[in-house]
Amino acid sequence: MIRIVFVDDEVNVLQAMQRSLHGMRNEWSMVFASSGAAALDELAKTPADVIVSDMRMPGMDGWELLSQVKKLDPQMVRLVLSGHADPASIMRTVGVAHQYLAKPCESAALKAAISQTHMLRQLLSSERLAHLVGRVDMLPSAPKAFQEILACLQQPTASVADAARIIGRDVAMTANVIKLVNSAFFGSRQPITTASRAVAYLGLDTLGALVLGHSAFKSAETTGIAGFSLERLWQHSLDTAAAARIVALYEKLSPARAEEAFLAGMLHDVGKVVFATRPAAAADDPAASLAETIAQMEAHHAEVGAYLLGLWGFPNSIVEAVAFHHSPSQSAGDGLNLPRLIHIADRLVHQRREECAGPFERCLEPELLEKLGLVDRWPAWLAALDSIDSKTAA
């Protein structure tokens, strides 16, 4: 049974919430606290799986409460449910809240958000991985990209296109900005799935406040992982995103699906960015050796990346593509679905870089193309990628 703590200083709101969620009492163990201090007392007695807190409260506000919860139990899912759209206050939650829900929030939407986090937890194979993901606030960017976005936003002549171009080439920035723009605070009516649209929607003033004033983006420190480079991950992710879009268009999928494929390709290895922050935290767990971190990264980056994006409220299609990009047969659906598309794109890029020697059959999940009726497409896809590269070079 999921244990959830709801926190709001308005008694009427808590009572209304309790009534609306009465039907969940056989599935959820619920506690309703009227202050941050009361919530911490409850958590000291019995840990919880999820905390849902108002933002503006006397004494201890939502940011302070969730900050303490994050330190006490990083695995706990942290949601903000607030009717106060004060930009300065909301931006403080960037690093401590997994999702921001706006009041009035229909009980069905709140139930869905909580249930989704519980289902996502099943992706992870150990409590240790949940602890690792729970520590993440904002993902670290490649140092070069971070310096570029700082320089861009400090230029009086900077444009939305300039900022979007930099952000769209970095895995962490792409994930961070799309998480932010799709939160209830910013109020987008439809999910935004491209960096360019996200930056245009936020505008340079808001983006500048987030980056320069609230550290929404941060540069990665040296990871300490031998052979791992955020810059190389940045390039591989871009290449995979481009390949996914090219294959989608070649197979006459819709432009919207092609853009979704680009985002999924960009984020398919985002779990590796999570692991890249691990050495810096090794002092908290001396038993976790560097060799173990590398082994876990290779074995678990797909599930870790999917869990993080799901916690952040990314669409299920993107979460599934990240989760199953190495094992697309485990995904639901028929035909060239998003997990299969990203798997193909990832393998195309690896073969083009001679990281996957021999015929394409060795690169792909066995019999995948045969099952899809696409066994003759591999050379054509490679040729399409080569064509795009030659045009770019020219």
N, C-alpha and C positions, 0 to 999 in steps of 0.2 A: 504494500500500500504506500502511495506517495504521501509524504508528510510535507505540508505547506504552511508557511507563516505569512499571514496578511497583516500589513501595518498601515494604519491611517489614524491621524489624530482626531478625525471627525467621527464621533460615535454613530451618527446616522448613516454615514457611508459604510462603516463596518457592518452595521446591522443589515443594511440593504444587500451588501455583498454576501453576508451569511445566508440570507433568505434565497438569493438568486442561485447560490451554489449548494443548496440543501440536497438536491438530487444527486450530488457527487459524494455524499457522506459514506457510501459503501466502497468507494474507490480511493478516496482521499482522506487522510487524517489532517484536519484543518484547525489551526490556531489563529485567533484574531487578537492582535495587540494594538493598543491605542497610542503607543510611543515607541521610539527607537530603543529606549532603555528597557521597556517591557519586552520587546522582541528579543533583545540580547539575553534577558533573564530566561525566557522560554527556551532559547537555543542552548543555554548553558545546562538546562535540565535534560533536554532531548534534542539531538541534531535534527536538521530538516533537509529535505531534498531541494526545495524551492522556497525563495522568499520573494514576496511581492510587496513593494513599498511605495507609499506616496513620496513625493519629492519635498514639498515645503511643509515642514512640521516644526513646532517650537522645540527649543532645547537641542535635540539631535535631529538634523534634517536627513533626507533620504540618502544624500551623498555620503555623509558621515557614517550612517548606519551600514550602507552597502560596502563602504571601505573597510569597516571593521569586520564585517562578515567575510569579505574576500580574504582577509588575513587569517581569520579563525578557521575557515573551511572553504578553500578554493574550489572544491567540487560543487558547492551549492549553486544552483542556478539563480541568478539575480535579475529580477524584472522590476522596472519602474512602472507604476500606474499612477499617472498624475494629470491634473487638469490645469496646472500652471505652466504656461508656455513662455517662461522667462528664459531667453537665450543663454544668458550667463549661467543660470542655474542648471539648465539642461546640458550645456556643454561640459559641466563638471562631471556629469555621469558617463562621459565617453569611455573612461577607462575602468569603470566599476560595474556598469550595468550591461547585461547581455542584450536586453531589448528594452525599448521604451514604448509603452502603450499609453494612449491618451484617454482621459475621461471625457465624456461618458464612454465607457467600454462595454459593449454588449457582453453578457455572460458567456455567450457561445464563443466569442472571439477570445475571451480570457481562458476559457476551458481549452480551446484549441491550442493556444500558445503554451499552456502548461503541459498538456498531453503530448504535444510535439517534442518538448524537451525530454520527457520520460521515454518516448519511443527512440529518440536519438541516442539515449544512453545505452541502448542495446547494441549500438554499433561498436562500442569500445570493449576490448577484450580484457581490460584490467582496471582496477581502481587507480592504479598508478598513472594511467593515461588520462583519466578524468581529472586527477590532481594537476597534471601537466597543463591540460587545456584550461583548467580553472584559473591558473596563474596569469593567463594572457589578458592584457588590457587592449593595447593596439599593436598590431604586428609591426616589426621593424623593417624598414625599407633598405634597399641596397644603398650604401653611402653615396655613390655617384648621383642616383636619382634624388636622394634627400637633399643634397646640396643644390641640385638643379631647381627643385621646387622652391626652396628657400630663396634662391637668387631671383627666380621668376616673380614670386609674390612681393618681393621688395622693390621691383621695378615699377615706376609710375606708368610705363607704357605696356605693362603686361596685359595679355588678352586671355579670355576664356579658352580659346583654342590652344594657346601656349601652355597653359596649366594642364589642360586635358591631355595634351600630347605627352607630357612628362608623367602624369599620374597613370595614364593608360599603358605605360611601358614598365610599370613596377607592380609586382604581385601584391605586395602588402598595401600599397597606396590604393590600388584598385579595390581590394577587399574592404579596406577601412572606409573609403568614401562612399561606396555603394551601401555598406551597412548604415552609415549615417543618413544618407539621403532617403533611404526607405524606412527609417524609423517614423513612428507616428508624429513625432514633434515637427518634422518638416512637411508632413501632410501630402505627400505625393499620392495622387488618386490611383495611379497604376504603378506597378513595380518598375523601377529603373534598373536596367541591366547593362548599361555601357558607361564607361568612365566619362566620355564626352557629354552625355546627357546628364550625368550626375553633377559634373562641374558646372554645366550651364544652369541647372536647376538651383544649385546652391548660390552661384554667383561668386565673384572674386572677393567681395567684402567678407562674406560669411566664411569662405574657404580660408582667407587670410587670417581671420580671427581664430579659426580652428587650428590652423597649423602654427601660426606665430604666437598666438596668445594662449592656446590651450593644449599645445603639444599633441594634436591629433595624429600627426605623423612623427616618427622618430627614426633616427639612423641606427642601424645595427652596429653593435660592437663586434670586434673580431670574435668569430664563433668558436674558434679553437678546435673545430672538427676537421681533421686532416682530409684534404681533397675536396672539401665542400666550399662552394663560393656562392654567395647570394647573387653576384653579377651573372654567373653562369646559369643559375636557376632562373633569373630574370630573362635571359636570352632564350633558354629552352621553353619557358612558359609562353613567351611571345611567339616563338616558332610553332608551338603546338596550337596556340589559339588561331594563328593564321592558317595552319593546315586544316584545322577543324572547320573553319569558315569556308575554305576552298572546297573541301570534300562535300560539305553540305550543299553548296551552290552547284557543284558538278553533278550531284545526285538530285538536283532540282527540288531541294527542300525550300521552304519559304524564306524570304529575307529575314523575317523575325527569328526563325529557328537558326539561321546562320549566325545571327548576332548573339543568340543565346549560346550557341556552340563556341563562339569566340570567347565569351566570358568564362564558360566552363573550362575551356582549354587554358585560359590564363590562370585559373585558380586550381587546376587539377593537382598540383604539387604543393598547395599552400600548407599542408601538414608539415612539410619539410622546414618551412619557415618557423613553425612552432617549435620543432626540435632544435632548430638553430639557436634558439634562445636558451636552450637547456644548460650548456656548459656554464653560462653566467650564474645559473642558479644551483650549480653543483654543490656549493658549500652547504646548502640546506639538506643535501642528501649525499654524503660522501660515498655511500655504497654504489652510487650510480657512476660507473666508470665511463670514460670516453668511448671505449670500445662498445660498451653496452648501449650508449646513446646512438652510435652509428647503426648498430644492429636493429635497434628499435625504430629508428628513422626509416630504414629500408623496409622493415616488416609492417609498420603500422601507420605510415604517413597518410595513407588514403583514409583510414577510419578517423584519424585525428583531425585531418582537414575537414572532412564531412561533418564531424561532430561540432567543430568550431563554427562553421558556416551555418549549420542548423540552429545553433544557439543564438547566432546573430540574426536569425530571421530570414536567411536567404531562401529563395524558392526551392521547393522539394526537388525539382528537376535538376538544379545545380548541385544540391547536396548529394543526390543519387549518382550523378555523373562523377563527382569527386570520389565518392565511396567505392565505386565499382570500376574505376578506370583501368585497373589491372585485371579485373575478373568480371567482365560485362555480362557473362551468362547468368550471374547471380541477380541481375537487375530484372525488374518487371517490364512487361511490354514486348511487343514484337517489332520486327523490322529494324531499320537503322535508327534506334533510339539514341538518346544523348550519351549514355555510358559507352555504348558501342562506338559511336562516332568519336568520342574523345580517346578511347583505346586505340582506334585506328590511327588517329592523328598523332598521338604520342609515339606509336611504333613507326609511323612514317618518318617522323623527325629523327628518331634514334637510328633508323637505317641510313638516312641521308647523311648522318654524321658518322657513319660506320661504327656506331656503338652497338649495332645488332647485326652481326655478320651472317652471311648466307642468305638463302631465299626468304621471302617474306613470311613463309609458313612458320619459320622459327621465331619470328618476332611476335606474331599474333597468338591470341588464344586459339587452341586447336579447332580447326574446321569452322571458324567464325565466318569467313567469307563464303564458304560453301553454303552454310545455313542461310545466309542473307542473299544468295544468288549473285554475289559480287566478285567472284573469284578472278574474273578477268580485268578488274578495275585497277589493281595496284599500279601497274606501269603508267596508266593514264593519270592517276593521282600524282604520282611522282613527277610526271612531265608537267602537270599543271603547276606544281610547286616550283619547279625549275623555271618555268615561264615567268612566274611572278617575281622570282629572285632576279632574273635577268633584266626585267623591266625596271625593277627598283634600282639595280646597279647602274643602268643606263641613265 
